[in-house]
Amino acid sequence: MANLGKKCIAATMLLGLIGLAGCGGSTAGDAANGQVYYLNSKPEVVEQFQELADEYTAETGVPVTVETATSDNYESTLTSELGKSNAPTMFNVSGYPSFAKVKQYLEPMQDTEVYGLLTDEGKEVTMAADGDTLTIPFVAEYNGIIYNKKLVNEYAAKDYAVIDSDADITSYDVLKQVVEDMNAHKDDLGISASFASPGLDPSGSWRFDDHMARIPISAEFRDSGGTFAAQITGKYLDNYKDMFDLQVSNSPTDPKMLGSKINDDVVSEFALGQVAFLTNGTWTYTQIKDNEVADEDLGMLPYWMGIPGEEDYSVVAIYENQWGVNKNASEKDKKATLDFMKWMVSSDKGKEVMAKEMGFAVPYTTFGESDKPENPLTVAAQAYATEGKKTIYNIYVPDQEWKNGICGALTEYVQGTGDWKSVQSAFIDGWQAEWANNEKALGALPESKTLE
């Protein structure tokens, strides 16, 4: 993560004792017109949020304080801070379990000006309860299959190639043929393997027990026409298995060693031009750039795995990081907070910092072509929308225990000490068990919205 920013002033050092880091506050301004206290959960952009806070105070006179909790302490810090008299007026909410814990503090957002600026896609992924929209997203991240256009097109020029160019990869069947053929000719192509290692070390297991694991479930939800169910059938787990096996069989790492393969090493395989394909997300660009793969050679394919109709869909859009407003704040502080939110996504300064300095794809209609982040993977991901492809939205998963169960079963599977039935059980039985635990602990389950 990036430098956590400015040192805290004396008044905020006390907050550091409960897990806040990289904090700063705008002390100038007139609180008579309200004030903003933002508890942020993304330490990698704390300096940028502080820059926005300082600029907003300079322009409006409204004091804005930004505090950032360390990632492993954010939820406990938020709970503690919300119980205080000087509680945050706005804060981040990430995922349903976090939402369920704090929804009683959240102000309805559907009638606010900032909500009205959301794109249609942004409105689709807000979190709601009892008919009220309670959180709004502030960043879209995308994941899928990143690929090296140069390597793929060098392969396509060979007499034995099954495609004429990378543009011919338009389905899982074609992708699978290309991956297997490139791997079979890896020595001639000068690569170590065709696919980056499906590492299952905790540093990168989320690629398979979280991001890729959501694909067969989202397809099952698509069939049922809703966005959530407390039980799943595993209808498309054979497709997930085929895609996972494809990576295992065509990577440079012995399957028995995948359990200890760390994510940095996996990304390096791709960044150094040793492999042509990598399952990951737009955030990986910071690790790839300035290595052996030029920006113009970076492409992104959807998470294809042979599910019927998947060619109609684009890469996965993740909107887990969302803003909420504290309904217990004073009316003037709530107004000040909503005005600050609107300013961040509509002013020239706000758009510049969020899109260019933070590198965020921000889901608001105020962001035009000139306001997009300079990330070729984000550009590639968003291009699918202009082609008329439907977006696969990020679905809710129960908790880390569900992911851990899948990772453990996958690790035993690749090592030969377990079978695929255990992976299926981790998916299906684990899903039902963990949502039941969540309902018992949190008193609610996600609402299932109707898919358009």
Sequence and secondary structure as in RCSB ss.txt:
>XXXX:A:sequence
MANLGKKCIAATMLLGLIGLAGCGGSTAGDAANGQVYYLNSKPEVVEQFQELADEYTAETGVPVTVETATSDNYE
STLTSELGKSNAPTMFNVSGYPSFAKVKQYLEPMQDTEVYGLLTDEGKEVTMAADGDTLTIPFVAEYNGIIYNKK
LVNEYAAKDYAVIDSDADITSYDVLKQVVEDMNAHKDDLGISASFASPGLDPSGSWRFDDHMARIPISAEFRDSG
GTFAAQITGKYLDNYKDMFDLQVSNSPTDPKMLGSKINDDVVSEFALGQVAFLTNGTWTYTQIKDNEVADEDLGM
LPYWMGIPGEEDYSVVAIYENQWGVNKNASEKDKKATLDFMKWMVSSDKGKEVMAKEMGFAVPYTTFGESDKPEN
PLTVAAQAYATEGKKTIYNIYVPDQEWKNGICGALTEYVQGTGDWKSVQSAFIDGWQAEWANNEKALGALPESKT
LE
>XXXX:A:secstr
     S   HHHHHHHTTTEEEEEE   S GGG  EEEEE  GGGHHHHHHHHHHHHHHH   EEEEEE GGGHH
HHHHHHHTSTT  SEEEEESHHHHHHHGGGB   TTSHHHHTB HHHHHT EEETTEEEEEE  BEEEEEEEEHH
HHHHHHTSTT S SSGGG  SHHHHHHHHHHHHHTHHHHT S SB     STTTTHIIIIITTHHHHHHHHHHHT
BS  S    TTHHHHHHHHHHHHHTSSS GGGGGG  HHHHHHHHHTTS SEEEEEGGGHHHHTTSSS GGGEEE
E   SS TTGGGEEEEEE  EEEEEBTTS HHHHHHHHHHHHHHHHSHHHHIIIIIIS  B  BTT  GGGS S 
HHHHHHHHHHHTT EEEE      HHHHHHHHHHHHHHHHTSS HHHHHHHHHHHHHHHHHHHHHHHS      B
  
